[in-house]
């Protein structure tokens, strides 16, 4: 605790986010008082400048600054930050988490459903369906249960463990796509569209360049498309994760590294899976010859988001819950109190309150997010940041 | 509706000109003439005036989807397009409407105009139930009068010419003319026989590029005809078979709005087409554009307005004489014919011959250009004497050489989200100048920044919002921009008492503090100097 108190002094005086007043009512934002557990309020998890903190168990969930003990829901960069002393995640999550952290970082694993006691808190991890090894965090203390969802989706995904609803009193949910315009079509239809686009491009002698986040979405796409259509190339940011998924027993088709030689050899026929940032690099795209570019993301629901990127096709495929998914997940927890974080938080909270829930906004970060209430400084960019695949 | 929706989607999904034309060709080759006629109507930017109120649609969508009304507005804020928002919010899509486009128009659009609210709702609900999400989107666009698709007229012309197997220039000419969205007219547009021309059709307007380099780069001065560039409405006045027609460059037929042009037509010989600028003209000088604006779109012109804002045709060119197309002749020859014609017209005709600037050398021309504003002109038009009258905007023979715009340094005070590809970014800004220690709004501007600058300003807006009024955010007055504008007018409709013509962002003045911005007094004295 001492180390943490020292850090507390260096905490930057941060400007309160717009939703601060809503949080003060429940003291969610009050940082942990150094060494005096008595001063704390009744909340099991509270927002501190380092992130969500459980005082009773003395650990953080997805902290955004280095802490002593970090429980990680999944390995995307805005959830998994390096520098903490000890990490806890799932056994399938650990191999994809490790490359995100400093070499030699201490990662302990806890199998889904297994219980770990920390002081008088019981902690367990449950599948979130977001990507391989992603977890919701269940925290129980003196009969009170909180669940932090991390990022999640309800739709089945052959590359990760399916979402599991967990009963709780307080549920902290993401709301990246927390508006009713976001309703996903069945993924089989999306994969069929992608296959059709790939075939049509081949017929026109064009390479198919498909942008997707390097960890999670890329592997889901690879597992879902029809590898019989032609050769598949992947960007260097995608390749290591394909191997780690295979190591975990997840089916992935044969892929080639998208270097100059392979690009030239398979021009006009190949599907290239790459992170969105790759398209912005001068020269990278050129090696594939004439190409059709597409982006697979929930943000592609909106025409404007696709047109702004000046790409040819947008495939609506997300690893987050859509609006009906968010509401279904919230209902399934049986929770009366809902914390909403990431994305359209203000709108989601207002809606939930009107529907009778006790709901509040939980700001995502104390810095770097110019609009904590909406968090969409360009929606596609936000997901890019969230996936940590910007560079 | 399936074919048309498919076409819309294909056009929307590609930025490649060739693919757009190919999609159009596929559509026009496959669609029945009755449908293709309507498709052409919509693709060339013609539309029904809003037949359904978007507000009612939003309310009904909220009820259909079981959503509170405010959430529909929040959704709109994220999407930036009403038709799209509503399509995304509606529950359960149908199997798709098989009604052909012309029947959609006749049965699902036109009746909405006359039905009462209950009748409208029944028809709208029924149509929603049939349509897929993309069909609903396109239909919403049509009934709210907001149908636009990223395809220029030249591409439509090129595709149709290809389908018909005729010269694109002929097709451009035909499409400019009066045709109705009927199967018969559509077939006539595609008629491979190019001899018969519709007598109502204007010629495609020849347009000039802005001159960027030094004027001396154009070569010897004596190869050029120089005219003033007037700020009015470019138009063709046609007299054929006894009929008089006035077409604007926007391809609106506006004959009824300009009785002066009908009177001019009466004294013109038959088989004549004039190209010129509609201007409000009094005592040998043009009145500002906003005076002309009062004349736009009116069917009934009061005697008072005719007296206060009389319109003439400042004539630039002669495109047809005695029914013969003169466009291939060199400008010098056309000008000679035009001057001959002008000499036959009575002195009180609503006609002026665009004066030719005599200044003998480029240097003198440049000096004279500085005096443009005193004459109510915007600079010069430079036309090669040997040039024929082309089609569209072609580089080389015609240049516009405008005077530098006015500028003012102003502070951004409000921001609003953009639409289309700027949806959910803050791109539309309001600017203020100092009046005492307050910033008074003087202009809104949307254009002039790079994508990267827009991203930075967007981030600034999100981080520095002080108040919200619906979609509008008041921001901390911190960013200074140099606004460029073409004119300044007194205005009782604006709090500042002034109105700027065509304001846009010339530069982001990162080097300036808000205190360095201009004052209202500066603009007021500019207004005085301009009015004098």
Interface residues (C-beta under 8 A of the other chain):
Chain A: X18 X179 X180 X181 X183 X301 X302 X303 X304 X305 X307 X308 X310 X312 X313 X344 X347 X350 X351 X354 X370 X371 X374 X376 X377 X378 X379
Chain B: X12 X13 X14 X15 X65 X67 X68 X70 X71 X74 X75 X78 X79 X80 X81 X84 X85 X88 X89 X419 X420 X421 X422 X423 X424 X425 X455 X458 X459 X460 X462 X463 X465
